[in-house]
Amino acid sequence: MALVVLFSTFSFAVEQHYCCDVLVDFSFFGEAESCDMDGQNMMYSDASSLSKKDCCDDELLAVDGQDKLNISFENLNFEQLQFFASFVFSYLNLFEGLTENIVSFSDYPPPLLVKDILILDQTFLI
């Protein structure tokens, strides 16, 4: 349960550096390293004229975690409160040990031995 709460509140960012639509570098904690073509401009030709366009691109993917974890019991209806109380009661009773060891077959003696079948069949476990 603690891991679910931890991962639901965890936020992170991934920075990615693309060069000519190819992923060159990514980073979870810092800035992604750029390639050598960062300062250079590639020449692309249109039908009418030549234009300069930067081939490198930086993208930032940010995932924000949940920051509101206030649980109030004021908004719960009677059935939810009843379920919660029965769950807590049954969960706490799982860990209660028995005060004494109860052996259910101690009052019953074993059956009488009429014939010793192992001796009659001469089967011995060695």
N, C-alpha and C positions, 0 to 999 in steps of 0.2 A: 504494500500500500504506500509505503514511503517512497519507493521508486516511481510510482505513478505520479505522485505529487511533485517529486523532483523534476521529472521529465516534462510535466505539463507546465511548470513555471520556468523552465530553462529557455533562454533566448540566445540566439547566436546569429552570426553573419558570415557569409562566404563571399569573398571577393574573387572574381574570375577575370583573367586577361585573355582576350581573343585577338589573334592576328590573322587577318584574311579569313575569317570565319572558322579558324582552327583554335581550339583551346590550347594556350601555351602554358599557363600557370594558374594555380588557384591557391588560396590561403584562407585558413580558418581564423587565425589570430592576428595577422598583420596585413600589410599591403602586398598584393600580388606583384611579383617582379615583372617588369615590362621587357619586351624583346628589343632588339637593336633597331627595328624598323619604326620605333615609336616617333622619332623626330623626322623621319623621311616621309615624303608624300609619294604615293603611287600615281602614276599617270593613267587616267582612263579616258577613252575617247568616245565622245558622243557622235552622232551623225553630223552635227553642225560645227562643234568646236571641241577643244581639249579642255578638260577640267581636272583640277587636283583634288584628291580625296584622301583622307587619312585612312589607312587600312586597319589600324589597331582600335580596339574597343575594350573598355573596362565595364564590367557589370558587377553589381552588388546585390546579393540575395540575402535578405534579412528576414528572420523568423522571430517574431515577438511571442514570448510566452505569456501565460495568464498571470496577471498580477493581483487579481481580486480573489482571495481565498477565504473571505468572511462567510462562515457557515452560521446561519441563525436558525434556531429551533422554533422561532416564533411563527414561521410560515408553514409548519408541518401540520397536517391534519391528524385526526385521531388514529386512523389505520397505520399511518407511517410511524407515529410515536409508539404504537403497540408493537409493530414489527421490530423497531429499534430496541425496545425494552426486552422483548423475547429473545432477540439475537444476542444481546449483551449477556443476558442471564444464562442462556445455553452455552455461550462461548466460555464464560467464566467457570461454569460447572464442568467443563471438559478436563480441567487441570486439578480437580479435587481428587485426591487419592482415597482409597478405602482405608478405614481405620485398622482393619484386621484382614488377614487372608482368609477368604471363605472357600472351603473345599466342599464342593457339592456332593461328592461321592464318599465322604468319610464315614457316613452312617450306614453304608451298604457294604456288606462283606462280599468278597469275590465268590463265584460259584464253586461248589464242591468238585473236587477232582475225582471223577469216577474211574477213568482209565487214563493212564499216561500215554497219549497217542504218539509222542515223539519216541518213547522207548519201544512201543509196539511196532512202529514202522521203521525203527532204527534209522532215523534221520537226525543227524547231529550237526550243529553249526560249528564249523571249525574256523 
